Amino acid sequence: MFDIEEELKKLPDEPGVYLMHDKDDAIIYVGKAINLNRRVHSYFRTSTKKTVKIQKMVSQIHHFEYIVTDSELEALVLENNLIKEHRPKYNTMLKDDKTYPYIKVTLGEPYPRLFMSRTMKKDHSKYYGPYTAAAKVKDTIDLLNKLFCLRTCRRVLPRDIGKDRPCLNYHMKQCSAPCMGRIDEEEYRKQVEGALEFLNGHYAPIIKSLEEKMNRASEDLDFEEAIRYRELIASVKSVAQKQKITESSGEDKDIIAMAADDADAVIQVFFVRNGKLIGREHFYMTHVAETPREEIIENFIKQFYAGTPFLPKTIMLQEEIGDRELIGQWLSGRKGSKVYLTVPKIGSKEKLVTLAAKNAEMVLSRDKERIRREEGRTIGAAKEIAAAIGIEKIDRIEAFDISNISGFQNVGSMVVFEKGKSHRSDYRKFRIKSVEGPDDYACMREVLTRRFLHGLEEQKQFQDKQMDEAFGSFTKFPDLLLMDGGKGQVNIAREVLSSLHIDIPVCGMVKDDHHRTRGLYFDNQEIPIDRMSEGFKLITRIQDEAHRFAIEYHRSLRRNEGVHSVLDDIKGVGPAKRKALMRHFRSITEIKEAEVEKLLEVPGITRSLAEEIYAFFHADTSLQD
């Protein structure tokens, strides 16, 4: 039995990290301290003033543990790692961990390449970024490869020079073909240096050179080449216009500001590289209620820069943070050189921070409205349905559909919507086993029986393992079953649930003469529903999704059946051999026309099987695709 009063007496007067656990042993808070004794004691002193959030957290503490470190800096690093691993519900959290694209130039290779990378390594390469839009990075890389005729292949040069033919890029005048020795290493390096100049923001010489080449081609009446240069000039100018000069120092800076209300906080970051604003990004912080602004910014810095591979020289902040010196020391250690955390008060730098703050406020305001509208379409729509049929709440809806063509390959689909949004990971497909012919009621009975029997079995397994909650797609039962048909389908569902002693509301859809839903069938009566309401729109989305998912599955089975009708009738050809044959030959016609020696080229096909396949097709010339 954990005695908090006794354990508090054992706390050391040393730096470290403490972890608060609830009664279920879940970690609900992680913190660091320069003195564990004083810091942890402060949570349990009645004389210490606490926010409502901290009071609630303390009321849930069942026991705590601590880890002693050699320094406060070590405690900061450990705290950050533990928060990232456990994501405690009372820590202010960066909502999502994003990785940013970089442009990597492999200067360690004799013939360097340019490509996109989301990690930075100490591998003699040069990295540009981070950038906030992967599509723009790809466009820039494509432009530079065309502009300077750089290779995009992965051949090991000079080892592989002359071993293969040049690729299509060479014939399209987009690669200088170092793989064939068409350009020496020194000349190729000059082209790479041109690309580096471009990435460093020196566009004018490149545009001037391209204009000269365009004019020369035009004078020589080589209009096709002139058009190519004109298009390259337009691409260069387009990229150049997106790079906005922010200051003349040419330094790498991140500019951080925030906006917050009672429940949400948005952090805006401007990324400045070589004195140019290359992008901006916003981040959401959760669990911010009653958290001071400087603490939110501090938590963001610790969590964000623990995960990003690039650290700028300067981080400009909207306001002071409590552990500025300690965090600066930690960041400098990670970068390998001094990182400055500053709070500009006047001049152009202060204006940049103000601009970032305005952007954060706009994002927060815009997203509040977007979230409000989205909740109307989702959670609000589910509430409308619940109110219409008179049940307390609807968090999870499951809908089922049957698909067949004249009884061929009966299949069923199960789609799931949670809080008004599709929950695709819980979708399930059913291949009907017990029904021959077009009997939708019998098919639905089988699908529902299998779904809920499976769910009951999963629930029993979790109970046997003494787990409080399970999150399997079958373990969780819906708050509402939505049937595509009316009274008949509803009665089938009720019979299945009753036989399994499960109590779940079942709602059907009543159609008009044009097969459009006009209302709901619930509790043996038709309930009208406003066609313009969000609830009706949600029902329509669920209905369409169930149809789509069932038909998509049925089509895939029909395609597989088409392959089965020929290849699976050959002795010795199973699923693996069938896939190998189709991967190699691409069509039944090619397999049918192949000689034995050609069939032997397929991995896993023995001579005896090749002869069997050949004999099968040539014994009956009437076989078609």
KAPE-V762172 format. One record per residue. N is the residue number from 0. RES is the residue in one letter. OMEGA is omega in whole degrees, 0 to 359 (none if undefined). Layout:
N:RES:OMEGA
N:RES:OMEGA
This chain:
0:M:182
1:F:179
2:D:185
3:I:182
4:E:180
5:E:182
6:E:177
7:L:181
8:K:184
9:K:184
10:L:181
11:P:175
12:D:183
13:E:177
14:P:179
15:G:181
16:V:178
17:Y:181
18:L:178
19:M:180
20:H:173
21:D:185
22:K:179
23:D:179
24:D:176
25:A:178
26:I:184
27:I:178
28:Y:174
29:V:179
30:G:176
31:K:181
32:A:173
33:I:175
34:N:184
35:L:183
36:N:183
37:R:186
38:R:183
39:V:177
40:H:186
41:S:179
42:Y:188
43:F:176
44:R:179
45:T:181
46:S:182
47:T:179
48:K:184
49:K:174
50:T:178
51:V:180
52:K:180
53:I:177
54:Q:180
55:K:179
56:M:181
57:V:181
58:S:182
59:Q:181
60:I:176
61:H:176
62:H:179
63:F:174
64:E:181
65:Y:178
66:I:180
67:V:177
68:T:182
69:D:183
70:S:177
71:E:178
72:L:176
73:E:179
74:A:179
75:L:181
76:V:181
77:L:178
78:E:182
79:N:179
80:N:181
81:L:177
82:I:181
83:K:182
84:E:189
85:H:181
86:R:182
87:P:188
88:K:180
89:Y:173
90:N:173
91:T:191
92:M:166
93:L:192
94:K:181
95:D:180
96:D:182
97:K:172
98:T:186
99:Y:180
100:P:173
101:Y:168
102:I:183
103:K:177
104:V:188
105:T:183
106:L:177
107:G:179
108:E:177
109:P:178
110:Y:189
111:P:177
112:R:173
113:L:173
114:F:181
115:M:178
116:S:177
117:R:176
118:T:176
119:M:180
120:K:175
121:K:187
122:D:179
123:H:176
124:S:176
125:K:183
126:Y:174
127:Y:181
128:G:3
129:P:175
130:Y:184
131:T:182
132:A:182
133:A:181
134:A:179
135:K:177
136:V:180
137:K:179
138:D:180
139:T:179
140:I:178
141:D:180
142:L:182
143:L:178
144:N:178
145:K:185
146:L:185
147:F:175
148:C:181
149:L:182
150:R:177
151:T:184
152:C:180
153:R:180
154:R:179
155:V:182
156:L:9
157:P:185
158:R:187
159:D:181
160:I:176
161:G:183
162:K:182
163:D:180
164:R:177
165:P:183
166:C:183
167:L:181
168:N:179
169:Y:181
170:H:177
171:M:180
172:K:179
173:Q:177
174:C:182
175:S:174
176:A:172
177:P:179
178:C:179
179:M:181
180:G:181
181:R:178
182:I:181
183:D:186
184:E:182
185:E:180
186:E:179
187:Y:179
188:R:178
189:K:178
190:Q:178
191:V:179
192:E:176
193:G:178
194:A:179
195:L:176
196:E:178
197:F:182
198:L:177
199:N:174
200:G:180
201:H:187
202:Y:188
203:A:180
204:P:181
205:I:180
206:I:180
207:K:180
208:S:180
209:L:179
210:E:178
211:E:179
212:K:179
213:M:181
214:N:180
215:R:180
216:A:179
217:S:178
218:E:179
219:D:180
220:L:176
221:D:188
222:F:178
223:E:178
224:E:179
225:A:178
226:I:179
227:R:179
228:Y:179
229:R:179
230:E:178
231:L:178
232:I:179
233:A:180
234:S:180
235:V:180
236:K:179
237:S:179
238:V:182
239:A:182
240:Q:181
241:K:180
242:Q:184
243:K:178
244:I:179
245:T:178
246:E:187
247:S:185
248:S:180
249:G:182
250:E:171
251:D:181
252:K:165
253:D:181
254:I:189
255:I:175
256:A:185
257:M:170
258:A:184
259:A:169
260:D:186
261:D:188
262:A:188
263:D:175
264:A:176
265:V:175
266:I:177
267:Q:178
268:V:170
269:F:178
270:F:178
271:V:179
272:R:182
273:N:177
274:G:182
275:K:176
276:L:184
277:I:179
278:G:177
279:R:180
280:E:176
281:H:184
282:F:179
283:Y:175
284:M:180
285:T:180
286:H:185
287:V:182
288:A:178
289:E:179
290:T:180
291:P:183
292:R:182
293:E:178
294:E:177
295:I:179
296:I:180
297:E:179
298:N:178
299:F:182
300:I:182
301:K:183
302:Q:182
303:F:185
304:Y:171
305:A:186
306:G:182
307:T:184
308:P:183
309:F:176
310:L:179
311:P:178
312:K:185
313:T:172
314:I:182
315:M:187
316:L:179
317:Q:180
318:E:182
319:E:174
320:I:187
321:G:185
322:D:186
323:R:182
324:E:181
325:L:180
326:I:176
327:G:177
328:Q:180
329:W:181
330:L:178
331:S:177
332:G:179
333:R:183
334:K:184
335:G:175
336:S:187
337:K:172
338:V:183
339:Y:172
340:L:185
341:T:175
342:V:183
343:P:181
344:K:182
345:I:171
346:G:186
347:S:180
348:K:178
349:E:179
350:K:178
351:L:178
352:V:178
353:T:179
354:L:178
355:A:179
356:A:179
357:K:178
358:N:178
359:A:179
360:E:179
361:M:179
362:V:181
363:L:180
364:S:181
365:R:184
366:D:175
367:K:180
368:E:179
369:R:180
370:I:179
371:R:179
372:R:181
373:E:178
374:E:175
375:G:181
376:R:189
377:T:182
378:I:180
379:G:179
380:A:178
381:A:178
382:K:178
383:E:180
384:I:180
385:A:180
386:A:183
387:A:182
388:I:173
389:G:173
390:I:190
391:E:183
392:K:174
393:I:174
394:D:185
395:R:176
396:I:173
397:E:179
398:A:184
399:F:178
400:D:179
401:I:178
402:S:173
403:N:172
404:I:183
405:S:177
406:G:181
407:F:177
408:Q:175
409:N:177
410:V:176
411:G:178
412:S:175
413:M:175
414:V:186
415:V:174
416:F:177
417:E:184
418:K:175
419:G:181
420:K:179
421:S:181
422:H:193
423:R:182
424:S:179
425:D:176
426:Y:178
427:R:178
428:K:178
429:F:172
430:R:187
431:I:185
432:K:192
433:S:187
434:V:172
435:E:179
436:G:186
437:P:179
438:D:185
439:D:180
440:Y:180
441:A:178
442:C:180
443:M:178
444:R:180
445:E:183
446:V:181
447:L:179
448:T:180
449:R:181
450:R:186
451:F:172
452:L:178
453:H:180
454:G:178
455:L:180
456:E:178
457:E:180
458:Q:179
459:K:180
460:Q:180
461:F:177
462:Q:179
463:D:179
464:K:177
465:Q:176
466:M:184
467:D:187
468:E:179
469:A:186
470:F:177
471:G:183
472:S:179
473:F:183
474:T:180
475:K:178
476:F:182
477:P:171
478:D:180
479:L:170
480:L:181
481:L:182
482:M:183
483:D:179
484:G:181
485:G:188
486:K:183
487:G:181
488:Q:179
489:V:181
490:N:177
491:I:181
492:A:179
493:R:180
494:E:180
495:V:182
496:L:180
497:S:181
498:S:180
499:L:179
500:H:178
501:I:181
502:D:178
503:I:177
504:P:179
505:V:183
506:C:177
507:G:180
508:M:179
509:V:183
510:K:174
511:D:183
512:D:180
513:H:179
514:H:175
515:R:181
516:T:179
517:R:181
518:G:181
519:L:175
520:Y:184
521:F:177
522:D:176
523:N:176
524:Q:179
525:E:181
526:I:179
527:P:179
528:I:183
529:D:182
530:R:182
531:M:184
532:S:177
533:E:178
534:G:179
535:F:179
536:K:178
537:L:178
538:I:179
539:T:179
540:R:180
541:I:180
542:Q:180
543:D:181
544:E:178
545:A:177
546:H:183
547:R:184
548:F:179
549:A:182
550:I:179
551:E:179
552:Y:181
553:H:178
554:R:180
555:S:177
556:L:179
557:R:178
558:R:179
559:N:180
560:E:178
561:G:177
562:V:182
563:H:187
564:S:180
565:V:190
566:L:184
567:D:176
568:D:179
569:I:181
570:K:178
571:G:179
572:V:176
573:G:182
574:P:183
575:A:180
576:K:179
577:R:179
578:K:180
579:A:179
580:L:182
581:M:179
582:R:184
583:H:187
584:F:176
585:R:180
586:S:178
587:I:181
588:T:181
589:E:178
590:I:182
591:K:183
592:E:184
593:A:174
594:E:182
595:V:182
596:E:178
597:K:178
598:L:181
599:L:178
600:E:181
601:V:179
602:P:176
603:G:180
604:I:178
605:T:180
606:R:182
607:S:179
608:L:177
609:A:179
610:E:178
611:E:180
612:I:180
613:Y:181
614:A:181
615:F:183
616:F:184
617:H:174
618:A:182
619:D:185
620:T:181
621:S:182
622:L:180
623:Q:175
624:D:none
